[in-house]
């Protein structure tokens, strides 16, 4: 499985988020007992990411075309090294 997460659509345009089957990606579970904090958690992640992106630039050190390891969670097969720069 080789994909580039730095592209706007990391699925390479094969499946857009809107077309994705409901249970292709379900980090908050599904069905009647799905996570009640889902909307809060998503909003919080967007806010935290926005604050971090405003304050810092993240520079990728190395090849952006790396392998993924689809385990319980999807993770890069090898460490991804980045350098964080404070924005001025
Ligand atoms: C990134 C953050 C979070 C992730 C990935 C996550 C994920 C999950 C998952 C996978 C479940 C099990 C759903 C199922 O059985 O189908 C769950 C249940 C639950 N989550 Fe979260 N959760 C997150 C944040 C939160 C937050 C912030 C709250 C509360 C403010 C919360 C409250 C709950 C509750 C109450 C349940 C049990 C729902 C039930 O059994 O009816 N979660 N969560």
Boltz pocket constraint, residues with backbone or C-beta under 6 A from the ligand:
constraints:
  - pocket:
      binder: B
      contacts: [[A, 26], [A, 27], [A, 28], [A, 29], [A, 30], [A, 31], [A, 32], [A, 33], [A, 34], [A, 35], [A, 36], [A, 37], [A, 38], [A, 40], [A, 41]]
      max_distance: 6.0
